[in-house]
Amino acid sequence: MDTHVVILAAGKGTRMKSALPKVLHRVAGQPMIEHVLAQAAALNPRSTTVVVGHEADTLKTALASHQGLAFVVQEPQRGTAHALLTAESALRGHTGTLVLLSGDVPLLSAATLKRLVNRHSSAGAAASVVTAVVEDPGGYGRIVRSGQPGEPIARIVEDRDATASEREVSEINSGIYAFALEGLFDAVRSIAAENAQREFYLPDLVAIYRQRGLGVETVTVSNPDEIRGINSRIELAAVSRIVRDEKTAELMASGVTIEDPATAYIDRGVSIGADTIVHPGVSLEGFTTIGEGCEIHSGVRIVDSQIGDRVTVFNHSVITNARLADDVRVGPFAHLRNETDVRAHARIGNFVELKKTVLGAGSKSMHLAYLGDATIGEKVNIGAGTITCNYDGTTKNQTVIGDGAFIGSDTQLVAPVKVGKGAYIGSGSTIREDVPSGALAVSAGKQRNIEGWVAEKKGRGQRVRG
């Protein structure tokens, strides 16, 4: 039987106080709707439809990389039942099970979704709903059962519409459903806006189905955090902390040392090898991979990068979209970005920046350098203060340095330029032409020493003051 997914993401999220659509706010580094899409993919759905509304074009653009994703627009936003109806055109002619998700509930697990679909299918239910039992149900819709707890569900009542006794119920509605597609949209059209908000509430469908003698099932999650929605910046931070805590616990269980999990900011998509040490205050973001036996010191930020084995990254270095091979040492205060490729045993020191640069195996640049749009061979020494002058005001040009070359301190390499294998560049040189292999290149003028100049200067100063 086919499974189809619909994700509700039309709301403005008023309490977020943001021009950005609520579902694009980041949970542990990733837009919350991306977490929902990732879990939904575990169902192998025949189709996935996102209901958009507020800042619809912004949301569509943000999700453009997802192949086969369909969008429908809910305008105006008149409740969850109205939102589901907007997806009718996208699902016309389809059969099977529709799983309805909320784009602001990012912690729901794939295991729970599979359990929901399995329970729904095996029972032949018209509808199934995910519930949870919580200590403080305030603000949530309550699950009202036909008898004692454990009896079949009778209806769902919203918090604002609940009676005093109904507000005592601790079982809540998650807003996550599975529906049989056959007859679904006709049933949704029968929902009336008889509530405090004058909106069309999808939970009312439960009572309608029960009155018609149709089966309605529930799946209760053991961890209520799974169904936590996000409606404010405070809730956003709380859910992000939950994701990070789960991630650090997973990594430590696999053999990673995280010295202070409370200050570790590690995204869900990060992988780290055994015996790596992560010091306090480290941010590892996106889909970064770090090998075994590494040491990542405090203040380091690594984004969407691949780090080999036995790599050391010293304090306050920033690495984005870069690749570091085994046994590399970086920092402190280094900046590697934009497809930089650092080969095995290379060393990069303090206040060195690399951009779109290959630094060959065993090469080193230890102090105060900018290396941009460069290809640097093996066992090259880059002196302090070296700059590849890669931009001519119109285009970025390439610098190529051969194996074993020695670049003296305070050198400017004006690209495009090539330095041959084993060549030497004298300190303080500005290199505008290619340097042959094995050659020495200098551009500074001959040094002059003026004997007695300091004493004479001091003497002149004394006479003037007198």
C-alpha positions in Angstrom: 0.0 0.0 0.0 1.3 3.4 -1.0 2.2 6.0 1.7 1.9 9.7 1.0 3.3 12.5 3.3 1.8 16.0 3.7 3.8 18.5 5.9 2.0 21.5 7.2 4.3 24.6 7.0 2.0 27.5 6.2 2.0 29.3 9.6 3.6 32.6 10.2 4.9 31.7 13.7 3.8 35.0 15.3 5.6 34.3 18.6 8.9 33.9 16.7 8.8 37.6 15.8 10.6 37.0 12.6 10.3 37.7 8.9 11.7 34.2 8.2 9.2 31.4 7.9 9.0 29.6 11.3 10.0 26.2 9.8 13.2 27.6 8.4 14.6 28.5 11.8 17.5 26.2 12.7 17.4 23.4 15.2 21.0 22.4 15.9 22.2 24.0 12.7 19.5 22.7 10.4 16.1 24.2 9.4 13.5 22.4 11.5 11.6 21.3 8.5 14.7 19.5 7.2 14.6 17.3 10.3 10.9 16.5 9.5 11.7 15.8 5.8 14.6 13.5 6.9 12.3 11.4 9.1 9.5 11.3 6.6 11.9 9.9 4.0 12.3 6.8 6.1 8.7 5.9 5.1 9.7 5.8 1.4 6.6 7.8 0.5 5.2 7.7 -2.9 4.8 11.5 -2.7 5.6 14.3 -0.3 3.7 17.6 -0.3 4.4 20.7 1.7 1.6 23.1 2.5 3.0 26.6 2.4 1.5 30.0 3.1 3.5 32.8 4.9 6.6 33.7 2.8 5.7 30.8 0.5 8.3 31.7 -2.1 11.1 31.9 0.5 10.2 28.4 1.7 10.0 27.0 -1.8 13.5 28.4 -2.6 15.0 27.0 0.6 13.7 23.5 -0.2 14.4 23.6 -3.9 17.2 21.0 -3.6 14.7 18.3 -2.6 13.8 16.3 -5.7 10.1 15.5 -6.3 8.8 17.7 -3.5 5.4 19.2 -4.3 4.0 22.5 -2.9 0.5 23.7 -2.3 -0.4 27.2 -1.0 -2.9 27.7 1.9 -4.2 31.3 1.6 -5.7 32.4 3.9 -4.7 30.2 6.8 -7.9 29.0 8.4 -6.8 26.0 10.5 -5.4 22.6 10.1 -8.4 21.0 8.3 -8.3 23.8 5.8 -4.6 23.3 5.3 -5.1 19.6 4.6 -7.8 20.4 2.0 -5.3 22.5 0.0 -3.4 19.3 -0.6 -6.4 17.6 -2.2 -5.3 18.5 -5.7 -1.8 17.1 -5.2 -3.3 13.8 -4.0 -6.2 13.4 -6.4 -6.3 9.9 -7.8 -3.9 8.4 -5.2 -4.8 5.6 -2.8 -3.3 4.3 0.4 -2.2 6.1 3.6 -1.7 9.7 4.1 0.7 10.7 6.9 0.2 14.2 8.1 3.2 15.9 9.8 3.9 19.4 11.2 6.9 21.2 9.9 7.6 22.6 13.4 7.8 19.2 15.2 11.4 18.2 14.4 12.1 15.6 17.1 9.6 12.9 15.9 11.6 9.8 15.1 11.4 7.6 12.1 10.7 4.6 14.4 7.5 6.3 15.7 6.4 7.1 12.1 6.8 3.5 11.1 5.0 2.3 14.1 2.1 4.7 13.3 1.8 3.5 9.7 2.0 -0.2 10.8 -0.7 0.3 13.5 -2.9 2.2 11.1 -2.6 -0.4 8.3 -2.9 -3.5 10.5 -6.0 -2.2 12.1 -7.6 -1.0 8.9 -8.3 2.3 10.6 -9.8 5.4 9.0 -7.5 7.5 11.1 -4.7 7.1 13.6 -3.1 9.7 15.8 0.2 10.0 17.8 -0.3 10.9 21.4 1.8 11.5 24.5 1.2 11.6 28.3 2.7 14.7 29.8 2.9 16.3 33.3 1.8 19.8 32.0 -0.7 19.4 29.1 -1.6 23.1 29.1 -2.0 24.5 25.6 -2.3 21.1 23.9 -5.4 19.4 22.6 -6.6 16.6 24.9 -7.3 13.0 24.0 -10.8 12.2 25.3 -11.5 8.4 25.4 -14.8 6.6 25.5 -14.1 5.2 29.0 -11.1 4.6 31.1 -7.5 5.2 29.9 -6.7 2.6 27.3 -10.2 2.6 25.9 -10.8 3.7 22.3 -10.5 7.4 21.5 -13.7 9.3 21.3 -12.6 12.8 20.3 -9.9 15.4 20.6 -10.7 18.7 22.3 -8.6 21.8 21.9 -7.3 23.4 25.1 -9.3 26.6 24.6 -12.5 24.7 24.1 -12.0 22.1 26.9 -14.1 21.9 30.0 -12.5 22.0 33.4 -12.5 18.2 33.7 -11.1 17.8 30.2 -8.2 20.0 31.1 -7.3 17.5 33.8 -6.5 14.9 31.1 -2.8 14.4 30.7 -2.8 12.6 27.3 -2.3 15.1 24.5 -2.6 15.3 20.7 0.6 15.6 18.8 -1.0 16.8 15.5 0.6 13.8 13.8 -1.8 11.6 11.9 -2.2 8.7 9.5 -5.4 8.7 7.4 -6.9 6.4 4.8 -7.1 8.4 1.7 -10.4 7.0 0.6 -13.1 9.4 1.6 -10.7 11.6 3.5 -11.3 14.9 1.8 -15.1 14.5 1.8 -14.9 13.9 5.5 -12.7 16.9 6.1 -15.2 19.2 4.2 -17.8 18.2 6.8 -15.8 19.9 9.6 -17.4 23.1 11.0 -15.6 26.0 12.6 -17.4 25.7 15.9 -14.6 26.6 18.2 -13.1 29.6 20.0 -10.8 30.5 17.1 -13.5 30.1 14.4 -11.1 27.9 12.5 -11.5 24.4 10.9 -9.7 22.0 13.3 -8.6 18.7 11.9 -8.8 17.0 15.3 -12.6 17.3 14.9 -12.4 14.6 12.3 -11.8 12.0 15.0 -15.3 12.5 16.5 -16.8 12.5 13.0 -15.2 9.2 12.2 -16.3 7.7 15.5 -19.8 8.8 15.0 -19.8 7.1 11.6 -18.5 3.9 13.2 -15.1 4.1 11.6 -12.0 2.9 13.4 -9.6 5.4 15.0 -6.3 4.2 16.5 -3.7 5.9 18.7 0.0 5.4 19.0 1.5 6.8 22.3 5.1 7.8 22.4 7.1 7.0 25.5 9.3 10.1 25.2 7.0 13.2 25.0 9.9 15.3 23.6 9.3 13.6 20.3 6.2 15.6 19.7 7.4 19.0 21.0 6.4 21.8 18.7 8.3 25.0 18.3 6.5 28.3 18.6 9.0 30.7 20.1 12.8 31.4 20.3 12.8 29.9 23.8 11.3 26.6 22.5 13.7 26.7 19.5 16.7 26.8 21.9 15.3 24.1 24.1 14.7 21.7 21.2 18.1 22.4 19.8 19.7 21.5 23.2 17.8 18.2 23.2 19.2 17.4 19.7 22.7 18.3 20.7 22.5 16.3 24.0 21.4 13.3 22.0 24.2 13.7 19.6 27.0 14.1 22.2 25.6 11.1 24.1 25.7 9.0 20.9 29.3 10.2 20.1 30.6 9.5 23.6 29.1 6.0 23.5 31.0 5.4 20.3 34.4 6.3 21.8 34.7 10.0 21.4 35.9 12.2 24.3 33.8 15.3 24.7 35.2 17.2 27.7 32.2 19.4 28.3 29.1 18.3 26.5 27.2 21.4 27.7 29.4 23.6 25.6 29.7 21.3 22.6 27.7 22.4 19.5 27.6 19.3 17.3 25.0 19.0 14.5 23.1 15.8 13.8 24.9 15.3 10.5 28.4 15.3 12.0 30.5 12.0 12.4 33.5 11.6 14.6 35.9 8.7 14.9 37.0 6.9 18.0 39.6 8.4 20.4 39.1 11.9 19.1 39.1 14.6 21.8 36.7 17.5 21.6 37.6 20.3 24.0 35.0 22.8 25.5 33.4 25.4 23.3 33.7 23.6 19.9 31.2 24.0 17.1 31.0 21.2 14.5 28.4 21.9 11.9 26.7 20.6 8.8 27.9 17.3 7.5 31.5 17.5 8.9 33.4 14.3 9.3 36.3 13.9 11.7 38.6 10.9 11.7 40.1 8.9 14.6 42.6 10.1 17.1 42.1 13.8 16.4 42.2 16.6 18.9 39.9 19.7 18.4 40.8 22.5 20.8 38.5 25.1 22.4 37.0 27.8 20.2 37.3 25.8 17.0 34.5 26.0 14.4 34.4 23.4 11.6 31.6 23.5 8.9 30.9 20.9 6.2 34.5 19.7 6.1 36.3 16.4 6.0 39.1 15.9 8.6 41.4 12.9 8.4 42.9 10.8 11.2 45.3 12.2 13.9 44.6 15.8 13.0 45.1 18.5 15.6 43.2 21.8 15.3 44.4 24.3 17.8 42.3 27.0 19.5 40.0 29.5 17.6 40.6 28.2 14.1 37.7 28.3 11.6 37.5 25.6 8.9 34.6 25.7 6.3 34.1 23.5 3.3 37.7 22.2 3.4 39.5 18.9 3.4 42.4 17.9 5.8 44.3 14.7 5.3 45.9 12.6 8.0 48.3 14.0 10.5 47.7 17.6 9.7 48.2 20.4 12.3 46.3 23.7 12.1 46.2 26.8 14.1 45.8 28.5 16.5 43.7 31.3 14.8 43.9 29.8 11.3 41.2 30.2 8.7 40.7 27.5 6.0 37.8 27.9 3.6 36.3 27.4 0.1 37.5 24.0 -1.0 40.9 24.2 0.6 42.7 20.9 0.4 45.5 20.3 3.0 47.5 17.1 2.3 49.1 14.7 4.8 51.5 16.0 7.5 51.1 19.6 6.4 51.2 22.3 9.0 49.4 25.6 9.2 50.1 28.0 12.0 48.7 31.1 13.6 46.9 33.7 11.6 47.3 31.9 8.3 44.3 31.9 5.8 43.9 29.5 2.9 41.2 29.9 0.3 40.7 27.5 -2.6 44.2 26.3 -2.1 46.0 22.9 -2.2 48.8 22.7 0.4 50.9 19.7 -0.5 52.0 16.9 1.8 54.6 17.9 4.4 54.4 21.6 3.4 54.0 24.3 6.0 52.9 27.9 6.5 53.4 28.8 10.1 52.8 32.5 10.5 50.7 35.4 9.2 50.1 34.4 5.6 47.3 34.6 3.0 47.3 31.8 0.4 44.4 32.1 -2.1 43.7 30.3 -5.4 47.1 28.5 -5.1 48.4 25.0 -5.8 51.4 24.4 -3.5 53.5 21.2 -3.9 55.0 18.9 -1.3 57.5 20.0 1.4 57.2 23.7 0.6 58.1 26.3 3.2 56.0 29.4 3.2 57.6 32.2 5.2 55.8 34.6 7.5 53.9 37.4 5.8 53.6 35.7 2.4 50.7 36.8 0.3 49.4 35.4 -3.0 48.0 38.4 -4.7 45.3 36.5 -6.5 42.8 39.3 -7.5 43.5 41.8 -10.2 40.3 43.7 -9.8 38.5 41.6 -12.3 39.4 37.9 -11.9 41.0 35.6 -9.4 44.3 34.2 -10.7 46.3 31.1 -9.9 49.6 30.8 -8.1 51.5 27.5 -8.6 54.5 26.6 -6.3 56.5 23.4 -7.1 57.7 20.8 -4.7 60.5 21.7 -2.3 60.3 25.5 -3.0 61.3 28.0 -0.2 59.3 31.2 -0.1 61.0 33.8 2.1 59.2 36.0 4.6 57.2 39.0 3.4 56.9 37.7 -0.2 54.2 38.9 -2.5 53.4 36.5 -5.4 51.4 38.4 -8.0 49.3 35.9 -9.8 49.2 34.4 -12.3 52.7 33.2 -11.5 54.6 29.9 -11.2 57.5 29.1 -8.9 59.4 26.0 -10.0 60.5 23.0 -8.0 63.2 23.7 -5.4 63.3 27.4 -6.2 64.1 30.0 -3.5 62.4 33.4 -3.1 64.4 35.9 -1.1 62.7 37.7 1.8 60.8 40.9 1.0 60.4 40.0 -2.7 57.6 40.9 -5.0 57.4 38.2 -7.7 55.6 39.2 -10.9 57.2 36.7 -13.3 57.6 32.9 -13.2 60.6 31.6 -11.3 62.4 28.6 -12.9 63.1 25.4 -10.9 66.2 25.6 -8.7 66.5 29.4 -9.2 66.8 32.2 -6.6 64.5 35.1 -7.1 65.0 38.5 -5.4 63.4 41.8 -6.0 64.5 44.0 -3.1 67.2 46.7 -3.7 70.7 46.5 -2.3 70.9 47.4 1.4 72.7 50.6 2.3 74.1 51.3 5.8 74.6 55.0 6.7 77.2 55.1 9.5 76.5 57.5 12.4 73.0 58.4 11.2 71.3 57.7 14.6 73.7 59.8 16.6 73.5 62.7 14.1 69.7 62.5 14.3 69.7 62.6 18.0 72.1 65.5 18.0 69.8 67.5 15.6 66.9 66.8 17.9 68.8 68.1 21.0 69.8 71.4 19.2 66.2 72.0 18.1 64.9 71.5 21.6 67.5 73.8 23.0 
